[in-house]
Amino acid sequence: MGRKQKNFSYRYVKGFTIIELIIAVAIFSIIIAAIHQVAVIGERTWDRGVWQAAVQQMTRSAYRDMLREIRSASLSSLSTTSVITSSCNDTEEPDADACDKVTFDTPDDTGVMYYLDDGQIVRENSLGARRIITGNVEELLFCCPHSGSNSCECDSDHDYLDIRIKIKKITKGRDINYSLRSQVGVRND
């Protein structure tokens, strides 16, 4: 009895061709690249949100410190350093150096000053003690608004102070900006 020989033909072997494998790898690479892009965009968005929250917290903290003292200020002792070119109630932006310093007396301290120095909000008292409140400040303005007037000077007719703070931080090549503006009532003696 003779043995039968098996006929091996490449036509009947089941498997993937090289073209099918190349196409599968290309599709898989495109999917992985898309997933990676989504992850990178998500990470950038997350980082920006974290930095935005940090800048907002930094601004609010500085603002809160100033408000606490300004609210207890004596109206008669409140003064700003210069005259603004437009009214504080206008939507136009004032000159960068206008009303950039406020001086006042509180029941606990005299000659308290807040001003902008090299991108930092500084608190200084009459004894010369300086404390940096926050950094990355682009603009700090104080104003006692006068209706119908371009004056920014404080006097006994005005019992509130307009404060504007703009902070700008550059992180990972992106600008993060935050600003606060409000009117603060001062103690009327």
Secondary structure, 3 states (H helix, E strand, C coil): CCCCCCCCCHHHCCCCCHHHHHHHHHHHHHHHHHHHHHHHHHHHHHHHHHHHHHHHHHHHHHHHHHHHHHHCCEHHHCEECCCCCCCCCCCCCCCCCCCCEEEECCCCCCCEEEEEECCEEEEECCCCCEEEEECCEEEEEEECCCCCCCCCCCCCCCCEEEEEEEEEEEECCEEEEEEEEEEEECECC
